[in-house]
């Protein structure tokens, strides 16, 4: 059994939680609802952060830190794709 706790929320908020749907389906418990809302919030934060990244700045920073893969680190399939793209 999972550990639980009690939180105080307004009755109106509890009623709103009961109306939340996820992918068009109502959630069964307040715990499921809160967990789904937190996951969605974290997903949005992640994608907002990804949208804010400039690809060129990311590559430059990664190269500076030695985290950008060199050509020899790519798989054989990736090397073949890159060769085909450069010849196109």
Backbone bond lengths (Angstrom), bond angles and torsions (degrees), N, CA, C in turn:
res aa  C-N    CA-C-N  psi(-1)  N-CA   C-N-CA  omega(-1)  CA-C   N-CA-C  phi
1 X - - - 1.451 - - 1.534 108.78 -
2 X 1.316 115.71 138.52 1.455 118.77 -178.58 1.520 111.00 -79.63
3 X 1.291 113.58 156.49 1.464 119.93 178.05 1.519 108.58 -75.71
4 X 1.309 117.37 136.73 1.460 120.87 179.98 1.514 110.14 -126.89
5 X 1.312 114.27 165.78 1.451 121.37 177.10 1.519 107.89 -145.06
6 X 1.288 116.66 168.73 1.452 121.92 178.65 1.522 108.29 -110.35
7 X 1.325 115.43 134.48 1.465 119.80 174.50 1.525 108.03 -123.08
8 X 1.294 115.86 149.96 1.450 121.09 179.17 1.520 108.54 -95.56
9 X 1.315 115.52 123.94 1.465 120.70 175.28 1.517 108.21 -135.16
10 X 1.288 115.03 155.80 1.464 120.00 179.28 1.527 109.71 -67.57
11 X 1.288 115.63 149.08 1.470 121.41 179.61 1.533 110.36 -56.44
12 X 1.319 116.70 -41.71 1.470 120.26 -179.88 1.536 110.64 -62.42
13 X 1.315 116.61 -38.50 1.467 120.26 178.05 1.522 110.33 -66.01
14 X 1.320 116.85 -42.85 1.462 120.64 178.16 1.528 110.19 -60.20
15 X 1.322 116.88 -40.38 1.461 120.25 178.67 1.523 111.04 -65.89
16 X 1.325 116.13 -39.83 1.470 119.48 177.20 1.522 110.91 -64.01
17 X 1.338 117.06 -40.73 1.461 120.14 177.11 1.524 111.03 -58.67
18 X 1.311 116.17 -36.62 1.452 120.71 179.72 1.516 113.62 -67.84
19 X 1.331 117.30 -17.91 1.467 121.36 -179.89 1.526 113.07 -98.19
20 X 1.322 117.72 -4.73 1.463 120.68 -178.18 1.519 109.58 -68.92
21 X 1.323 115.69 135.40 1.463 120.53 175.09 1.520 108.42 -117.66
22 X 1.306 115.25 154.76 1.463 121.03 177.74 1.516 106.83 -129.54
23 X 1.326 116.11 119.34 1.469 121.61 -173.89 1.531 110.89 55.53
24 X 1.323 115.84 38.05 1.443 121.17 176.80 1.518 115.90 80.88
25 X 1.322 117.56 -0.04 1.462 120.64 -178.33 1.523 109.99 -114.83
26 X 1.330 117.29 137.78 1.461 119.10 176.87 1.531 110.44 -68.67
27 X 1.301 115.56 146.15 1.453 120.23 177.31 1.520 108.75 -88.41
28 X 1.326 116.39 148.52 1.469 120.45 -170.79 1.522 114.10 -79.64
29 X 1.322 117.14 -35.09 1.459 119.26 -175.94 1.522 110.47 -129.86
30 X 1.317 115.21 162.53 1.463 120.05 176.10 1.528 109.64 -63.13
31 X 1.332 117.02 -36.15 1.463 120.50 178.58 1.526 111.01 -61.83
32 X 1.329 117.59 -45.87 1.470 121.27 176.70 1.523 110.64 -59.77
33 X 1.318 115.64 -42.18 1.461 120.60 -178.21 1.522 111.22 -64.47
34 X 1.316 116.82 -48.90 1.468 120.50 179.98 1.525 109.89 -62.53
35 X 1.331 117.80 -43.74 1.464 120.94 179.21 1.526 110.60 -60.84
36 X 1.333 118.01 -43.96 1.468 121.66 179.80 1.524 110.92 -64.01
37 X 1.332 116.84 -40.46 1.465 120.20 179.06 1.529 111.56 -66.21
38 X 1.317 116.75 -39.72 1.467 120.39 178.04 1.523 109.98 -65.09
39 X 1.336 117.04 -44.66 1.462 120.47 179.11 1.526 111.17 -60.05
40 X 1.335 116.62 -43.42 1.453 120.31 178.97 1.525 110.73 -64.23
41 X 1.313 117.17 -40.77 1.464 121.44 177.92 1.530 110.58 -61.50
42 X 1.344 116.32 -46.18 1.468 119.98 179.60 1.523 111.26 -64.73
43 X 1.338 117.34 -37.87 1.463 121.04 177.93 1.527 110.24 -63.02
44 X 1.324 116.69 -43.42 1.473 120.06 178.91 1.528 111.06 -64.03
45 X 1.326 116.55 -42.29 1.468 119.58 178.14 1.524 110.50 -60.34
46 X 1.320 117.08 -43.15 1.463 121.26 179.69 1.523 110.26 -59.35
47 X 1.342 117.58 -50.83 1.458 120.09 -176.70 1.521 112.30 -68.97
48 X 1.324 117.86 -31.41 1.467 119.72 174.23 1.516 109.88 -64.51
49 X 1.330 116.89 -40.92 1.466 120.92 177.57 1.521 110.44 -64.89
50 X 1.328 117.04 -40.07 1.467 120.49 179.20 1.526 110.77 -65.04
51 X 1.332 116.63 -40.37 1.467 120.84 178.73 1.526 111.84 -64.46
52 X 1.318 116.97 -28.13 1.464 121.34 -177.38 1.529 112.44 -80.58
53 X 1.324 117.10 -12.33 1.468 120.40 -177.66 1.519 110.44 -80.53
54 X 1.308 115.68 129.71 1.455 121.50 173.68 1.531 107.13 -85.83
55 X 1.336 118.63 120.52 1.463 120.65 -175.74 1.525 113.89 -56.68
56 X 1.324 117.00 -38.92 1.471 119.85 -179.41 1.527 111.08 -68.49
57 X 1.335 116.60 -41.43 1.463 120.16 177.41 1.528 110.76 -65.08
58 X 1.335 116.64 -38.85 1.458 121.09 179.09 1.528 110.33 -63.04
59 X 1.315 115.94 -46.16 1.468 119.31 179.43 1.523 110.81 -63.33
60 X 1.332 117.96 -44.28 1.461 121.22 179.88 1.524 111.09 -60.91
61 X 1.319 116.74 -45.33 1.463 120.71 179.12 1.523 110.75 -64.19
62 X 1.325 116.83 -42.92 1.466 120.70 179.83 1.521 111.34 -63.92
63 X 1.325 116.95 -39.99 1.473 120.06 177.82 1.531 110.11 -64.40
64 X 1.332 115.35 -42.90 1.465 120.18 179.98 1.529 111.02 -60.73
65 X 1.323 116.54 -37.20 1.462 121.11 -179.76 1.527 112.88 -84.61
66 X 1.340 116.59 -3.45 1.457 120.17 -179.46 1.515 113.18 76.26
67 X 1.333 116.22 16.90 1.456 120.21 -177.62 1.528 112.79 -97.19
68 X 1.328 117.43 -6.98 1.463 120.57 -179.53 1.529 107.92 -84.02
69 X 1.340 118.37 127.60 1.466 119.60 -176.00 1.528 111.78 -66.98
70 X 1.305 114.80 140.10 1.469 119.85 174.09 1.520 107.32 -85.89
71 X 1.319 117.10 164.10 1.459 121.87 -174.74 1.526 112.74 -52.51
72 X 1.319 117.84 -37.47 1.460 120.85 -177.04 1.535 112.55 -68.87
73 X 1.325 117.62 -15.09 1.453 120.79 -179.75 1.528 113.40 -86.76
74 X 1.338 117.02 -10.59 1.449 119.80 178.96 1.513 109.97 -76.32
75 X 1.318 115.90 150.08 1.458 120.23 177.33 1.522 109.56 -67.04
76 X 1.315 116.16 163.45 1.467 121.09 179.72 1.527 110.43 -58.43
77 X 1.329 117.22 -40.74 1.464 120.85 -179.80 1.526 111.24 -63.24
78 X 1.313 116.02 -42.98 1.465 120.39 179.46 1.526 110.35 -64.09
79 X 1.321 117.54 -41.01 1.467 121.06 178.44 1.524 110.66 -63.03
80 X 1.335 117.31 -38.34 1.465 120.52 178.64 1.526 110.36 -65.92
81 X 1.338 116.86 -42.25 1.464 120.65 179.38 1.523 110.02 -63.02
82 X 1.335 116.84 -44.61 1.470 120.07 179.38 1.533 111.11 -62.40
83 X 1.326 117.34 -39.49 1.463 121.15 179.10 1.533 110.15 -64.47
84 X 1.337 116.92 -42.11 1.457 120.39 178.97 1.524 111.23 -65.56
85 X 1.327 116.67 -39.63 1.468 120.00 179.92 1.518 110.94 -66.68
86 X 1.322 117.53 -37.98 1.471 119.25 -178.92 1.524 111.45 -72.98
87 X 1.323 117.45 -23.50 1.476 121.00 178.99 1.519 111.87 -88.48
88 X 1.318 118.29 -10.18 1.465 121.54 -176.34 1.495 112.26 -78.80
